[in-house]
């Protein structure tokens, strides 16, 4: 449809890059923003998404998937430094995300306050935290009329979720960072039960496939053990939260199984991680069954037996560097500054030491640069030092690889797939691979890989689904069943319900409009019934509550004989009922003009008193009724061939004089100036026009075959009066002796018709 509204998707960050995730969704005047992160490779204003491209006062909701800085750290700047608060926008994240986000932002403010390009103050951060609304997984949240969302577990880190967003019936699934692998403490990402129209999914690893979890853990622990055996120090740059907790669980379990390592300390150099351990223990119920079962047995998995914090003393880095072998988990993971950078510069010149990159490294960060194993490295103070430390990459990044991502994308079955959070080359390879997979199966799925500030305009088929509730939902519906009820539309969602349920479910009431129409009746009641049955099939005949003769048409329209010459039509008004009423009204008003209606009139020469007709005083009513019916059928047959037919009935109160032709009942057929008389007793035809006579005889012959002989009826009883009434089929009719039993004309009848046609043609010449 030309006026179908379109969904606009604009990436203010994470478009063909990893970092500063910020996705803007606009549909039917509503605006939703998913994630507001900073870019770890930049600082100050350069690290922010392209926030100037959006009027933030128009935003209805900001949804934060998880607490990592590249997805959440720009939130304070947006809420406190833009016009966001001029609108009615709200900020949502899960309960664990909000709890950890507070500590993450405090640390972020502390680290950036010493620089000249700090984005906001501690007060701004506190004000921003107060405006966050925490939500739970699987909770349906209504943001405003027409906009709602439901969070689903995404794996990745504690509290991470993907959002299934509904904007006026259009469904969008935004994954954020997600993992389809259950690790040591987290559940894997869920597959939402509802098929979305659009899937916005990360593409961090492109088409790269990671090794299996067991093999990866074994390789990691063996590598750590080998570095310690050579009297080296092991540096594990990690984020303070997320993968750090996973690695701590792996190392603590490995140390428990190897007593020879009990003398080797494991440190995690992050006061932030220490603060957040309480949060992890609070939200045990959101983790996997292994963690929950251990906690239920009073075995707190986050009370580590072989791991401790680094000593809070000045120069602890040098003391550890000069001490015996140890393992240190230090933040930040990208090694821009902080403990991970300081320890790396101290341990870099010694070949006994080992650096293990355990997460995804963003382009432009020291962690990515060191993976190329350069011979020299420049310190934060500008000095150049030799790089002798061993460098290994064992990714414990909780992102999906190609096999997991492609499987999830295909399972979601969205019409449009938008790739985000991936470097240009990796994203391009994933797009090509997915396009080829869908092309092989001949599936029409569009794969998009937008750049930053590139707006996608997506349109969709106008297909809507109505949910049947209440009485209509009591019985199971079979395939091809048709449900009828009231369609209630609210915010572009549709509900089908029975009218009597309207008040309970929608708080509304119903009203019934009854219409009546009176018309003058010029024909008999039975003739009306005959025409109604011919049009609508059977009709229900009876009496209404007031004893008025009534016929019900199509189960919705009552035709009442309210007076001697008056009909009243009555029905409950609706689009379908009104059409039935209109067609019935047109049918009844045209009965007297219908060729199928026999107008039974009295011949001008017939005898009557005061317009009244009388039946024979000794006539059998049953025989009389049967005779009348047969006369009507015979007249209808003739009328179909010659037009209007007149019935001439004698007056039974007068004795006919000898030789008087008016003493027998006749049917009179007129054709132009000629007239033919049909005796209903002898079934003979008299006419001065021989051609008309022969034609009437042929038609009468066919009529007798169809209707059956009427002669015996009139021979056994006196003439009767025929009242207005409908012609009807006679199931008891029998073919005449000289007719074929299949209803065809006899040879004599066919010869008569042929002779008559010839004479008619001659007379016309």
C-alpha positions, -999 to +999 in steps of 0.1 A: +000+000+000+013+034-009+004+049+025+021+021+045+042+037+073+079+028+072+103+019+100+134+042+101+166+027+116+196+050+121+229+040+137+244+068+157+272+043+166+282+007+161+274+010+124+302-010+107+323-006+138+326-020+173+319+006+201+295+034+210+264+013+203+234+035+197+205+025+175+175+048+168+141+033+158+114+056+145+079+044+135+045+061+134+058+091+153+074+071+181+112+070+187+131+043+207+168+043+213+187+011+220+220+015+239+240+046+244+277+037+247+311+053+242+339+042+219+368+028+240+394+038+214+385+075+218+381+100+246+360+130+253+334+141+228+350+119+201+340+088+221+303+097+221+277+085+195+266+111+169+241+125+193+236+158+175+218+140+147+187+134+169+162+156+188+164+138+221+132+155+234+113+133+209+126+100+223+100+079+241+124+054+257+161+045+260+167+008+264+201-003+278+210-040+271+239-043+296+264-024+317+295-024+295+308+011+287+305+007+250+267+002+255+259+024+285+285+050+293+270+078+272+237+076+290+246+103+316+257+127+289+224+122+270+201+126+300+219+156+315+236+174+286+209+172+258+172+182+257+162+146+266+145+158+298+124+183+278+104+154+265+087+125+283+113+099+276+122+071+301+153+050+306+150+012+312+175-015+321+173-047+341+178-048+379+213-063+378+224-039+350+213-009+370+231-022+401+264-028+383+260+003+360+262+025+391+297+011+400+308+012+364+299+048+360+315+058+393+348+042+381+344+058+347+339+093+362+369+088+385+392+077+356+381+105+333+379+134+359+417+138+358+416+146+321+406+179+305+379+164+283+357+148+309+321+145+296+302+150+329+306+154+366+298+130+395+266+150+402+255+145+366+261+108+369+240+107+402+211+126+386+211+102+356+210+071+378+179+084+396+160+084+363+166+048+354+136+024+357+147-012+364+128-041+348+129-079+350+133-105+323+101-115+306+082-085+320+059-068+296+065-030+299+042-005+283+062+027+276+033+048+262+002+042+240+013+019+212+048+011+225+058-018+247+088-041+251+098-074+268+134-082+280+148-117+273+180-132+287+210-125+264+238-143+282+270-122+277+272-107+312+251-106+343+218-088+336+223-086+299+191-088+279+178-085+244+146-064+238+115-075+219+100-041+210+064-036+198+056-003+182+020-002+170+021-039+162+055-038+144+079-061+163+116-055+165+142-077+183+174-059+193+199-084+207+227-061+219+257-084+227+246-119+232+259-154+237+242-187+227+266-207+249+260-215+286+292-208+304+303-213+340+277-189+355+253-175+328+224-189+309+226-188+271+206-163+252+169-171+247+150-174+215+119-152+220+086-170+214+072-144+190+085-139+154+097-103+149+094-083+117+130-070+122+161-085+138+189-061+148+218-084+157+255-081+166+281-093+140+313-090+162+330-121+149+316-121+114+321-155+099+348-166+124+340-198+143+354-202+178+367-234+193+346-255+217+342-245+253+360-275+268+389-273+244+392-236+250+393-240+288+418-268+286+441-247+263+438-217+286+446-235+318+475-254+302+490-222+289+487-205+323+503-235+340+532-236+314+540-199+320+541-205+358+564-235+353+589-213+335+588-189+365+569-163+346+540-140+355+507-143+338+488-111+328+451-114+319+437-080+308+400-082+313+370-060+320+363-057+357+329-073+352+317-100+329+345-122+316+366-115+348+341-135+369+341-163+343+379-166+343+380-165+381+356-194+383+377-214+358+410-206+376+397-213+410+384-247+399+417-255+382+437-246+412+415-268+434+423-298+412+461-290+412+477-289+447+511-280+432+496-246+423+483-237+457+514-217+465+509-196+434+486-166+441+459-154+418+450-117+421+423-096+405+435-060+403+402-042+403+385-025+432+354-023+409+353-060+406+356-063+444+326-039+449+305-057+424+309-092+439+281-084+462+259-077+432+268-110+417+258-128+449+225-109+451+214-120+416+223-157+418+187-164+407+194-150+372+223-174+366+224-209+354+214-241+373+249-250+383+255-218+402+220-219+417+224-254+430+258-247+445+244-216+462+215-237+475+240-260+492+256-230+509+286-232+486+288-197+473+307-199+440+319-163+442+337-168+475+370-179+459+394-201+478+425-195+457+419-159+445+423-126+463+425-088+457+458-071+451+472-054+482+461-017+484+496-003+488+516+022+468+539+005+443+521-029+445+527-034+408+565-035+412+563-057+442+543-083+423+565-079+392+596-086+413+580-114+433+575-151+425+552-163+397+516-153+399+484-147+379+469-113+377+435-104+362+437-066+356+414-041+341+408-025+316+406-052+290+418-029+262+450-019+282+446+018+274+456+027+310+452+015+346+466-017+362+466-038+331+487-012+312+512-007+341+517-044+346+522-050+309+550-023+307+567-039+337+565-074+324+570-067+287+608-071+285+609-105+302+604-135+280+594-157+309+562-137+314+531-143+294+502-121+281+469-138+273+442-118+255+410-134+267+384-111+251+375-093+219+399-064+212+386-033+194+406-019+166+427+011+177+433-001+212+467-013+227+452-048+232+446-051+194+480-036+186+500-060+208+483-090+191+506-084+161+536-091+184+557-060+176+594-061+186+591-028+205+563-011+225+558+026+235+550+032+271+525+058+284+555+081+291+567+078+256+596+055+261+603+025+238+608-008+255+615-042+239+586-067+237+598-101+250+567-112+268+548-140+250+514-130+235+485-155+231+449-150+221+423-173+237+389-156+233+365-160+262+345-132+247+308-138+254+298-130+218+283-154+193+305-168+166+294-175+130+277-209+137+258-196+167+249-163+151+237-178+118+217-205+136+200-178+157+192-155+128+176-184+109+156-195+139+142-160+145+128-159+109+126-121+106+118-105+073+146-080+077+180-086+094+202-056+104+238-063+113+254-040+138+284-040+162+310-054+138+339-041+119+333-033+083+352-063+068+337-088+093+302-075+089+305-076+051+316-112+051+287-122+074+262-104+052+275-122+021+274-156+039+238-151+052+226-138+018+240-168+001+223-192+026+189-176+021+194-175-017+201-212-018+168-219+000+149-193-022+139-173+009+131-136+006+151-122+037+168-089+034+202-085+051+213-050+059+247-036+071+242+001+076+270+026+083+268+052+110+242+079+101+229+058+073+191+055+077+173+024+066+137+028+055+118-005+058+083-012+048+062-043+056+032-062+044+000-049+059-007-082+077-023-080+111-034-107+135-064-105+158-065-125+191-097-142+199-106-140+236-134-147+260-163-168+247-148-171+213-117-187+228-135-213+248-136-238+220-106-249+199-106-236+163-100-259+134-083-251+102-105-230+078-130-223+106-146-188+104-149-168+136-173-139+138-174-113+165-165-077+173-130-065+162-116-042+188-085-022+178-063-005+203-029+009+195-028-012+163-033-045+182-065-063+174-088-084+196-118-104+184-146-111+210-182-119+213-205-089+218-216-100+252-179-100+263-174-064+252-182-048+286-160-072+306-129-069+284-132-034+269-155-016+294-178-007+265-215-014+260-235-024+229-268-012+215-292-029+190-310-009+164-342-025+151-356-013+118-392-017+105-406-011+070-443-012+061-455-018+026-489-022+009-498-058+000-515-063-034-511-101-036-519-131-015-498-142+016-491-176+001-478-160-031-454-139-010-442-171+007-437-188-027-415-159-040-395-158-007-388-195-009-378-192-045-353-165-036-340-176-002-349-212+001-370-223+030-385-197+053-397-202+088-435-196+090-454-191+123-469-165+146-450-139+166-457-131+203-488-111+193-502-138+172-494-121+139-486-144+109-448-141+104-422-155+080-385-154+090-361-149+061-324-160+064-329-162+102-326-124+105-357-107+089-393-110+099-421-105+073-453-099+092-489-097+079-499-069+102-531-059+083-553-073+055-534-054+028-502-045+047-469-062+054-443-051+079-406-060+076-386-060+109-349-067+115-319-058+136-298-034+117-263-044+105-245-042+071-255-078+062-290-077+076-297-044+058-288-060+025-312-089+031-339-064+040-333-044+009-334-074-014-366-087+003-383-054+000-375-052-037-387-088-042-421-082-025-428-050-042-422-066-076-444-097-071-474-083-089-452-075-119-435-108-120-442-131-151-441-161-127-471-147-107-504-158-121-530-130-118-562-147-113-589-124-126-626-129-135-636-130-172-659-100-181-687-125-190-685-144-157-713-142-133-707-129-097-725-111-071-710-080-056-675-091-067-678-123-046-671-158-059-685-189-045-674-225-044-698-253-050-717-260-018-710-297-020-673-295-030-648-315-011-623-290+005-593-313+000-602-320-037-610-284-042-576-273-029-558-298-051-578-287-082-570-251-075-533-258-072-533-277-105-551-249-123-525-224-109-496-247-122-512-251-156-518-213-158-482-206-148-470-230-176-491-213-202-482-178-189-445-186-194-452-191-231-479-166-239-477-139-212-508-130-191-535-158-189-571-151-177-591-176-158-629-176-166-650-193-139-688-198-141-710-187-112-722-219-095-753-202-081-768-199-116-780-227-137-764-225-172-788-224-201-785-251-227-757-244-252-742-216-230-705-217-233-700-198-201-710-229-181-675-244-179-642-231-165-618-217-191-583-204-195-581-175-220-549-170-239-544-137-259-517-133-286-520-100-305-556-099-318-562-136-316-577-155-286-577-191-276-600-208-250-589-238-230-616-259-214-604-271-180-628-300-181-621-315-216-587-298-220-596-289-255-586-257-273-610-235-293-598-206-314-606-189-347-569-186-354-557-220-364-520-213-359-526-201-324-548-230-317-522-256-328-495-238-308-516-237-276-524-274-281-487-282-283-479-262-252-509-276-233-497-311-242-464-304-226-481-288-196-503-318-190-473-340-191-457-319-164-487-310-142-508-342-149-543-345-162-569-322-147-598-337-164-607-362-137-606-335-111-632-315-129-653-344-139-657-356-103-665-322-087-682-290-094-663-260-106-644-242-078-631-207-072-593-203-074-579-177-050-547-157-054-518-181-045-484-191-057-477-217-084-459-246-068-443-279-078-466-310-078-446-340-067-476-362-074-480-354-111-479-383-135-472-383-172-501-385-196-507-418-214-495-404-247-463-389-234-428-402-229-421-409-192-389-389-193-409-357-197-401-351-234-429-342-259-446-370-278-441-373-315-476-359-321-469-329-300-436-322-318-455-325-352-481-301-340-456-275-330-438-279-363-470-275-383-481-245-362-447-228-367-450-233-404-485-217-405-474-188-383-445-182-407-469-183-437-493-159-421-465-135-413-454-135-450 
